[in-house]
Amino acid sequence: QVQLVESGGDLVRPGGSLRLSCATSGFTLDDYVIGWFRQAPGKEREGVSCLSMVDGITYYANSVRGRFTISRENADTMVYLQMNSLKPEDTAVYYCAAVPIPHVRAIQFVLHPQTYEYWGQGTQVTVSS
């Protein structure tokens, strides 16, 4: 079955960097869109970034564009989120999620949590001095 396992969350100072990993299994990664989402206490889950595996196209939320990078290295089953210049407002539980490419209704929904069908358990990122 589809499994997604996040790792790499930590406590980091403002301006620091972290690299989150999402280990995928149970499905052919090339047929999916993988997204990273986050949820801060008292807030709704929001889309951060996603990567379409069939064509390598990436999408980013305005709040992280230029600071975060989503990637997959070669034919690896891992998907990464490199986070630089971290801010206290980046503090949240970060989740990776997956959806088969044909199930994405339209481009404007690629960062909507409702688009995704499979979710990991999350990893905590805390940005604080």
C-alpha positions as CSV (number, residue, x, y, z in Angstrom):
1,Q,0.0,0.0,0.0
2,V,1.0,3.6,-0.4
3,Q,3.2,4.8,2.4
4,L,4.8,8.2,3.0
5,V,7.2,8.8,5.9
6,E,8.6,12.2,6.6
7,S,11.8,12.9,8.5
8,G,14.2,15.8,9.1
9,G,12.2,18.1,11.3
10,D,14.1,19.9,14.1
11,L,14.5,23.0,16.1
12,V,16.4,25.6,14.1
13,R,17.3,29.3,14.6
14,P,15.9,32.0,12.4
15,G,17.9,32.2,9.2
16,G,18.9,28.6,9.4
17,S,18.3,25.7,7.1
18,L,16.7,22.3,7.2
19,R,16.2,19.5,4.7
20,L,13.1,17.4,5.1
21,S,12.8,14.0,3.5
22,C,9.8,12.0,2.4
23,A,10.3,8.3,1.9
24,T,7.8,6.8,-0.5
25,S,6.8,3.2,-1.1
26,G,4.0,1.1,-2.4
27,F,3.5,3.0,-5.6
28,T,5.2,4.1,-8.8
29,L,6.5,7.6,-7.9
30,D,6.7,8.6,-11.6
31,D,2.9,8.5,-11.9
32,Y,2.3,10.9,-9.0
33,V,2.4,14.5,-7.8
34,I,4.1,14.8,-4.4
35,G,3.3,17.8,-2.3
36,W,4.6,19.3,0.9
37,F,2.1,20.9,3.3
38,R,2.3,22.4,6.7
39,Q,0.0,23.1,9.6
40,A,0.7,25.5,12.4
41,P,-1.3,25.4,15.7
42,G,-4.7,26.9,15.3
43,K,-4.3,27.3,11.5
44,E,-5.5,25.4,8.5
45,R,-3.2,23.1,6.6
46,E,-1.6,24.9,3.7
47,G,0.3,23.9,0.6
48,V,4.0,24.7,0.5
49,S,5.3,23.1,-2.6
50,C,4.7,20.2,-5.0
51,L,6.5,18.4,-7.7
52,S,5.0,16.7,-10.7
53,M,7.1,13.6,-11.3
54,V,6.1,13.1,-15.0
55,D,7.5,16.4,-16.1
56,G,9.5,17.8,-13.2
57,I,7.4,20.9,-12.9
58,T,7.4,22.5,-9.4
59,Y,5.0,24.8,-7.7
60,Y,5.6,27.0,-4.6
61,A,3.5,29.0,-2.2
62,N,4.3,32.7,-2.4
63,S,5.4,32.6,1.3
64,V,8.3,30.2,0.5
65,R,9.2,30.9,-3.1
66,G,12.9,31.6,-3.3
67,R,13.6,30.0,0.1
68,F,12.4,26.4,-0.3
69,T,13.2,23.9,-3.0
70,I,11.4,20.6,-3.7
71,S,13.4,17.9,-5.4
72,R,13.9,14.3,-6.2
73,E,17.3,13.0,-6.9
74,N,17.6,10.8,-10.0
75,A,15.4,7.8,-9.7
76,D,15.3,7.9,-6.0
77,T,12.0,7.1,-4.1
78,M,12.7,10.0,-1.8
79,V,11.4,13.5,-2.2
80,Y,13.1,16.4,-0.4
81,L,12.2,19.9,0.8
82,Q,15.2,22.1,1.2
83,M,14.3,25.0,3.5
84,N,16.6,28.0,3.7
85,S,16.4,31.4,5.4
86,L,13.9,29.9,7.9
87,K,11.6,32.3,9.7
88,P,9.6,31.8,12.9
89,E,6.4,31.8,10.8
90,D,7.7,28.6,9.1
91,T,7.1,26.8,12.4
92,A,4.6,24.0,11.8
93,V,4.1,20.3,11.3
94,Y,5.2,19.5,7.8
95,Y,3.5,16.7,5.8
96,C,4.2,15.1,2.5
97,A,1.3,13.9,0.4
98,A,0.7,12.1,-2.9
99,V,-1.9,12.1,-5.6
100,P,-2.0,10.2,-8.9
101,I,-1.4,12.7,-11.7
102,P,-4.7,12.0,-13.5
103,H,-6.6,12.7,-10.3
104,V,-5.4,16.4,-10.3
105,R,-8.4,18.3,-11.6
106,A,-6.6,21.4,-12.6
107,I,-3.3,23.3,-12.1
108,Q,-4.9,25.7,-9.7
109,F,-5.6,22.9,-7.2
110,V,-2.0,21.5,-7.0
111,L,-1.4,23.1,-3.6
112,H,-4.8,22.4,-2.2
113,P,-4.8,19.8,0.6
114,Q,-8.1,18.4,-0.7
115,T,-6.4,17.3,-4.0
116,Y,-4.2,14.8,-2.2
117,E,-5.2,11.2,-1.4
118,Y,-2.3,9.9,0.6
119,W,-0.6,11.5,3.6
120,G,2.4,10.9,5.9
121,Q,2.3,11.4,9.6
122,G,4.2,14.7,9.7
123,T,7.5,16.0,11.1
124,Q,7.8,19.0,13.4
125,V,9.8,22.1,12.3
126,T,10.3,24.8,14.9
127,V,12.1,28.0,14.1
128,S,13.0,29.9,17.2
129,S,15.9,31.7,18.8
